[in-house]
């Protein structure tokens, strides 16, 4: 009981810190119009080899979040619009540990960011994250170097929907990093083309120095987006 209370208190403190450092989004319920629209688009895509034709007035990130929640998918954003099979790659987890896996998330905004950021123009790094809390709060940060900004790094891309059955969450807690991994190859079920206008946090992308510490990037993130 004691340690459970300690963990709850630590989780509460983490939420306060994240709110100070990053931009917050509270997950809201889907309206009846959204549900009808998104269900129609989803069913149509299943009949069209998984290709999504998005003809709704609502934001694409809301559609992605709805399908994730109601249909049990994870998502992966990419510049590559022709992925038919995801294969594992050696990458680092949120905590720096290496793993051979396919990476995904359960967040619309974060997946769109990865789809529309042209990775070929990144110099020499970029920093970003999506944290979630049990109270439906989501916290984001996005930061590029000036060298990357100078290359006009935005493009179009695709958000792929993959069955969540083979994925495992890399960390759990009251507040957690929204990272999921699959240690075997997997085919996407659905695909949705996205564009820079679909990235709702474009005006909240900051600029950091390549060699600065991640802590400094976090501490200055929101301040930099105001400048």
C-alpha positions as CSV (number, residue, x, y, z in Angstrom):
1,X,0.0,0.0,0.0
2,X,2.8,2.4,0.9
3,X,4.7,2.0,-2.4
4,X,1.5,2.3,-4.3
5,X,0.8,5.7,-2.7
6,X,4.4,6.7,-3.4
7,X,4.1,5.8,-7.0
8,X,0.8,7.7,-7.3
9,X,2.4,10.8,-5.8
10,X,5.4,10.6,-8.1
11,X,3.0,10.2,-11.1
12,X,1.2,13.3,-10.0
13,X,4.4,15.3,-9.8
14,X,5.5,14.0,-13.2
15,X,2.2,15.3,-14.6
16,X,2.8,18.8,-13.1
17,X,6.4,18.9,-14.5
18,X,5.2,17.7,-18.0
19,X,2.6,20.4,-18.0
20,X,5.2,23.0,-17.3
21,X,7.7,21.8,-19.9
22,X,5.5,20.6,-22.8
23,X,2.3,21.3,-24.6
24,X,-0.7,19.6,-23.2
25,X,-3.7,18.1,-25.0
26,X,-6.7,16.6,-23.1
27,X,-8.3,13.7,-24.9
28,X,-11.9,14.5,-25.5
29,X,-14.9,12.2,-26.3
30,X,-15.8,11.7,-29.9
31,X,-19.0,13.4,-31.1
32,X,-21.7,11.4,-32.8
33,X,-20.9,13.1,-36.1
34,X,-17.2,12.1,-35.7
35,X,-18.1,8.5,-34.9
36,X,-20.4,8.2,-37.9
37,X,-17.9,9.9,-40.3
38,X,-14.9,7.9,-39.0
39,X,-16.8,4.6,-39.0
40,X,-17.9,5.1,-42.6
41,X,-14.4,6.0,-43.8
42,X,-12.9,3.0,-41.9
43,X,-15.4,0.5,-43.4
44,X,-14.8,1.9,-46.9
45,X,-11.1,1.5,-46.5
46,X,-11.5,-2.2,-45.6
47,X,-13.2,-2.7,-48.9
48,X,-10.5,-0.8,-50.7
49,X,-7.4,-2.8,-49.8
50,X,-6.8,-0.7,-46.7
51,X,-6.4,2.6,-48.6
52,X,-8.1,5.4,-46.7
53,X,-9.9,8.1,-48.6
54,X,-10.4,10.8,-46.1
55,X,-13.4,13.0,-46.9
56,X,-14.3,14.3,-43.4
57,X,-14.3,17.9,-42.1
58,X,-12.8,16.7,-38.9
59,X,-9.0,16.6,-38.3
60,X,-7.1,13.5,-39.4
61,X,-5.5,13.1,-36.0
62,X,-8.9,12.7,-34.5
63,X,-9.7,10.0,-37.0
64,X,-6.4,8.2,-36.2
65,X,-7.1,8.4,-32.5
66,X,-10.6,7.0,-33.0
67,X,-9.4,4.0,-35.0
68,X,-6.7,3.3,-32.5
69,X,-9.1,3.3,-29.6
70,X,-12.1,1.6,-31.2
71,X,-10.5,-0.8,-33.6
72,X,-7.3,-1.8,-31.6
73,X,-4.5,-0.5,-33.9
74,X,-1.1,1.1,-33.4
75,X,0.2,3.5,-35.9
76,X,3.5,4.3,-37.6
77,X,4.2,7.5,-39.6
78,X,6.7,7.4,-42.4
79,X,7.9,9.5,-45.5
80,X,7.8,6.2,-47.4
81,X,4.3,5.8,-49.0
82,X,4.9,2.3,-50.3
83,X,5.5,0.1,-47.3
84,X,3.9,-3.2,-47.7
85,X,5.8,-5.1,-45.0
86,X,7.4,-3.6,-41.9
87,X,10.6,-5.4,-40.9
88,X,12.5,-5.1,-37.6
89,X,15.4,-2.6,-37.3
90,X,17.9,-2.0,-34.6
91,X,16.8,1.1,-32.8
92,X,16.9,2.6,-29.3
93,X,14.0,2.6,-26.9
94,X,12.9,5.7,-24.9
95,X,15.5,4.7,-22.2
96,X,18.4,4.3,-24.6
97,X,18.4,0.5,-24.7
98,X,18.8,-1.2,-28.1
99,X,16.2,-3.4,-29.6
100,X,15.4,-5.0,-33.0
101,X,11.8,-4.1,-33.5
102,X,9.1,-2.3,-35.4
103,X,8.2,0.9,-33.6
104,X,4.7,2.4,-33.3
105,X,2.5,4.6,-31.1
106,X,-1.1,5.1,-30.2
107,X,-1.3,8.8,-31.0
108,X,-2.5,10.6,-34.1
109,X,-0.5,13.8,-33.7
110,X,2.8,12.1,-33.0
111,X,2.4,9.7,-35.9
112,X,1.6,12.5,-38.3
113,X,4.8,14.3,-37.2
114,X,6.9,11.3,-38.2
115,X,5.1,11.1,-41.5
116,X,5.6,14.8,-42.6
117,X,9.1,15.4,-41.3
118,X,11.5,14.7,-44.1
119,X,14.1,12.6,-42.4
120,X,16.6,13.0,-45.2
121,X,16.8,16.7,-44.3
122,X,17.5,16.3,-40.6
123,X,20.9,17.7,-39.6
124,X,22.2,16.2,-37.3
125,X,19.3,15.3,-35.0
126,X,15.8,16.1,-34.0
127,X,14.1,15.7,-30.6
128,X,10.4,14.9,-29.9
129,X,8.2,12.9,-27.6
130,X,4.6,12.0,-26.6
131,X,3.9,11.3,-23.0
132,X,0.5,10.1,-21.7
133,X,-1.1,10.1,-18.3
134,X,-4.0,8.0,-17.0
135,X,-6.3,11.0,-16.8
136,X,-6.2,11.2,-20.6
137,X,-3.7,14.1,-20.7
138,X,-1.2,14.0,-23.5
139,X,2.1,16.0,-23.5
140,X,4.2,16.8,-26.6
141,X,7.4,18.4,-27.6
142,X,9.0,18.8,-31.0
143,X,12.4,20.4,-31.8
144,X,14.7,20.7,-34.8
145,X,18.1,22.2,-35.3
146,X,18.4,25.4,-37.2
147,X,20.3,23.5,-39.9
148,X,17.3,21.3,-40.4
149,X,14.9,24.3,-40.5
150,X,17.1,25.9,-43.2
151,X,16.4,22.9,-45.4
152,X,12.6,23.3,-45.4
153,X,12.2,19.8,-43.9
154,X,8.4,19.3,-44.3
155,X,6.9,16.8,-46.8
156,X,3.9,14.5,-47.3
157,X,3.8,11.0,-45.9
158,X,1.7,8.1,-44.8
159,X,0.4,6.9,-41.4
160,X,0.2,3.1,-41.3
161,X,-2.2,1.2,-39.1
162,X,-1.0,-2.1,-37.7
163,X,-2.8,-4.6,-35.6
164,X,-1.9,-4.0,-31.9
165,X,-1.9,-7.8,-31.1
166,X,1.8,-8.3,-31.7
167,X,2.9,-5.1,-30.1
168,X,4.1,-4.5,-26.5
169,X,4.2,-1.3,-24.6
170,X,7.8,-0.4,-23.6
171,X,6.9,1.3,-20.4
172,X,4.0,1.6,-18.0
173,X,3.0,3.8,-15.1
174,X,0.8,6.7,-14.2
175,X,2.7,8.7,-16.8
176,X,4.3,6.9,-19.7
177,X,6.1,7.4,-23.0
178,X,3.8,6.3,-25.8
179,X,6.1,3.8,-27.4
180,X,5.1,0.3,-28.7
181,X,7.3,-2.4,-30.3
182,X,6.9,-5.6,-32.3
183,X,9.8,-7.9,-32.6
184,X,8.7,-9.6,-35.8
185,X,7.8,-8.4,-39.3
186,X,4.2,-7.2,-39.8
187,X,2.0,-6.1,-42.6
188,X,0.0,-2.8,-42.3
189,X,-3.7,-3.1,-42.5
190,X,-4.6,0.5,-43.4
191,X,-2.8,3.5,-44.8
192,X,-3.6,7.2,-44.6
193,X,-1.8,9.9,-46.6
194,X,-1.1,13.0,-44.6
195,X,0.3,16.5,-45.3
196,X,2.0,19.3,-43.4
197,X,-1.4,21.0,-42.9
198,X,-2.5,17.9,-41.0
199,X,0.2,18.4,-38.3
200,X,-1.7,20.4,-35.7
201,X,1.5,21.3,-33.8
202,X,3.5,22.9,-36.6
203,X,3.6,26.3,-34.8
204,X,4.9,24.5,-31.7
205,X,8.1,23.1,-33.2
206,X,11.1,24.7,-31.5
207,X,14.8,25.0,-32.4
208,X,17.6,23.5,-30.4
209,X,21.4,23.3,-30.6
210,X,22.6,19.9,-31.8
211,X,25.0,19.3,-28.9
212,X,23.0,20.7,-26.1
213,X,21.7,18.3,-23.4
214,X,18.2,16.9,-23.7
215,X,17.4,18.5,-20.3
216,X,18.2,21.9,-21.7
217,X,16.0,21.2,-24.7
218,X,13.2,20.3,-22.4
219,X,13.6,23.3,-20.1
220,X,13.7,25.8,-23.0
221,X,11.2,24.1,-25.3
222,X,8.1,26.2,-24.6
223,X,10.0,29.4,-24.2
224,X,11.6,28.8,-27.7
225,X,8.2,28.3,-29.3
226,X,7.1,31.7,-28.0
227,X,10.0,33.5,-29.7
